[in-house]
């Protein structure tokens, strides 16, 4: 029997398949479609200290092999997530969840992470310093190694759970940012967030998205994500959650060979709500096809 179990900083997951933040809400929406407990876990919607309405519409633009979004981290704020979303989730998801936290200052990151750290339902904190859809916020921290390190140190000082820093691909050298986070005490790295992109409407001759630019995701970005996961695996000795363009079981295995311990599935959830169950169904067969007995044994296999 194929062994799908993986371990993230002492947390054993039944399998490495994790719906990515921003594509799975707070989980219970998908629980109406299938038993989400089959997942390794999931990363809930990016949450900030204060409620956010997000960016003006239109927020979505289609493009070949992907999409561009500029939702702008719309969320109800940390108070409501703790008081309402997590209790509602607990009724349908019986595993620990990954808390994705965003912010606009070092102090805000620290305060919000300290609060979510106290929640028993949370197994790991994913600190988003890389969202390209908000002004004067996350992406600034994700493109400056000193700023990335400052957020990492501040969050680690007030938390007890593993902290994974989610990195932006919109940089010249991803390894510089990864090393800065590792040196500042990060327990792991998540990458990649979306690439910065845009579309222009030929009729209006104006950008399609009200925010002008947004995050480009989908299967087209997989080669970029693989390259960056591969580089970061060689640069730091930390577990990696890999993501970017993953849409099938073969993509999951390819991402793990590049160096990912677990794999998040993002845009595929938006085009097919059953993307993750389909991947889980395919995984054992694909493993057998390539002579793989245990997923944890293939992590970083492309480096050997």
N, C-alpha and C positions, 0 to 999 in steps of 0.2 A: 504493500500500500504506500502511495506517495505521502511523504511527510511535508506538510505545508507550513509547519510552525516556524516562527521567527521570534527573535528577542530584541526589544528596543529598551536599552538601558535598564535591564532587569525585569521588564514587563513582557511576558510571553503572550504572543498573539497566535490565535488558531491558524491564521494565514496572513500573508503580507498585503492583502488588498484593502485599501483605505480610500473611500470617497474623499475628495479634496474639499477644503474649505471654500465656501461660496458656491458650491455645486450641489449641496446636500442639505441645505437649510440647517435646522436643528434636529434632523433625523426622522421625526415622527411623520413628516409628509410622505417619505418613502416607505415608512412602515405600513402605510395603507396599501402598498403594492406588493410587498414581499417581506419575509421575516429578515429584518436587517441584522439580527444576531448572527447570521451566517458570515458577516463581514469580520475582518480582523479587528477593526474599529472604524471610526470615521472622525474627520476633523470638522468641528462645527463652524457655522458661519462666523466670519471675522467680527469680533466684538470689541467695542471701544468703551471708554469710561462713560461717555455721554451718549444718548441716543443720536443716531444719524439718519436723516432722510435720504442721504445719498445725492448723486448728481442729477441735474435736470435731464429730461428725456429729449430725444431718443438716446438710449444707452447701449444699444446692441447694433452691430453691423455684421452681416454675413460676408464671408470671403472663402476662396477655394481652400478646402481641407482645414477649415477652422472658423473662428469667429473672433470679433473684437468686442470687448465689453468695457463699459465705464460706469458700473453701478455705483461706485464710490463708497463701498463699505456700509451700505444701508443696514442698520441693525438697531435693536431696541435699547442698547446700553447694558452695562454689566449688572445693574440692579435688577432689571426685569429678567435677564438671562438666568441669574441665580434664583430669583423668586418664582419665576413662571416657566421658563423654557426647560431647565434641567429637571424639575419635578415632572413635567409633562413627558419628557423624554424617558424618564426612568420607568414609566409604565410600559414601554415597548422595547427598550434596549437595556439589556441586563449585563452589559460589559462596561468597562471604563471607556471614556471618550477622550479625544484630543481637543483641547481648548485652544482655538486660534485667537490670538489677541493682537489688536492693532493700537496705534497711538500716535500722538502728535508732539510729544515731548518725552524726555527720559523719565521725568517724574510721573507722567501719565502711564507709561508702560509699566513702571514699577508698581504703582498703586493698583492698577487693574489686574496685573499678574498676581500680586499678593492676595487679592480678594479671591480670585478663582483657584488659587493654590489650596485654599481651605476646603474646597468641595470634594467630597469623597468620590463622586462620579468621574472626576478628572484624573486620568492616568498620566498625562503628559501635557506640557504647555508648548504650543507652537507660536513663537513670537514673530509676527509678520512685520519685517522692516523693509518690505519690498513691493508694496502695492502701488502700481503706476496710475491709479485712477483717482487719487486725491491730491489736492494741492497742499504744499507746505507740510507734508507729513511723511508717511512711511518710506517712500522711495528715497528721500534725502538721507535717511539713516542707512539704507541698504546699499548706497553707492559710495559711502565714505567709511573707510576702515576704522577711523577713530570714533565716529559716531556709532557704528555698529558695535564696537567694543564697549562703548559707554552704556548702550542699552543692555547689552548682555550682562555686564557687571552689575548694573542696577537691579535687573530682574533676579539674577542669581542670589543677590544679597537678601532678598525678601521671600524666597520660595524654597520649598523642600522637594518638589517634584522635578523630574527631568525637564530641562529646558532645551528645546530645539529652535534654532534661529532660521527663519525662512528667508532665503536670499533672492535678490533680484538678478536676472540675467542681463540687465541693461548696464553692464560694466565692461571695462576693458579686460580685466583679469579677475575672474571669480575666485581664484585661490587666495588672493590678497585679502578679500573680505572674509573668506572662510577661516583663514589663519588668525585673523584679528578676533573673530568670535571664539575660536578654540582657545586662544591665549587668555581671553577674558573669562573663561570658565564654562562655555556652552557644553551641554551634554551630548548634543547632536546637531546635525544640519539638515534642513529641508530645502530642496531646490529641484526645479526652478519655479519661480513665479512667472507670470506672463511677460512676454516681450512687448515692447511699446510699438503700437501700430495705428494706422488710420485708414479710412476709405473716404472717397470724394464722390458725391452725387453728380453725375454728368448733366442732369437736368438743371439743378440749382447752382452747380459749380461751387458748392460749399461742402465742408466736411459732413459726413453722414451723422456722426455722433456730436451731440451738443457740446461735449467736453473737448471736441476736436480730435483728441487721441485717446486711446484706451489700451487695454491689455489683450494682446493677440495670443490665442490658445488654440488647441486642436492638434490633430495628427501631424500637421505640417511642422510643428516645433519639436517633434520627437528627436531628430538628429542633434539639434542644439542642446536639448536637455541631457541626452546621453553623453555628449561630449563634456558638458560641465560636471555631471555626476562623476564621470571617469577622472577628470582633473582634480576634483575635490577629494575623492577617495585617495589619491596619491599624495595630496597636500596635507591632510589632517588625519589623525587616528581617532576618528569619531564615527559613530553610526550615522548613516544617511537615509533619509526618507526621500526617494526620488520621485519626480513627477514631471509632466510636460509631454502631452501628446499620446499618452498611454490609452489604448482602446481595445486591446485584446491580450490573451494570455501570453503570446509570444513577446509582446512589448514588455510585459511584466518581467519575464525571464531575461530579456535583453537588458533591462534597467538594472536588474540584480547582478548580472554579470559585469556591468559597468561599475558596480560598487554599492548599490542601494540594498539596505537591509529590509526595507518595506517600500511599498509603491502606492502613491496616491493617484486616483483616477479623477480627472476634472471635467473638462468639456464634454467628454463622452457621456457623462450622466445627464447632460442637458439635451443631447440629441436622442438618447436612448436611456430611459430610466432604469432599464434592466441590464445596463452595461456591466455592472459589477457582478451580479449573479451569473451572467454569461461567462465572464472571465473565470470565475471560480469553478464553473462547470468544465471549462476547457483545460484548466491548469494541469490536472493529473494526466490527461491524455497527451498533452504537449510535453510534459516531463518524461513520460515513457518513450515518446518518439525520439527524444534526444538523450536517453539513457541517464536520466536524473532521478535519484531516489529521494533526496532531501533538498529543499530549497536553501536551507541555511548553509549547505555545503557549497553552493555555487556563488555565494556573495563575493564579488570582486574577482570572479573566475577569469575575466578577460585580461587581468593584470598578471596572471601566472603563466 
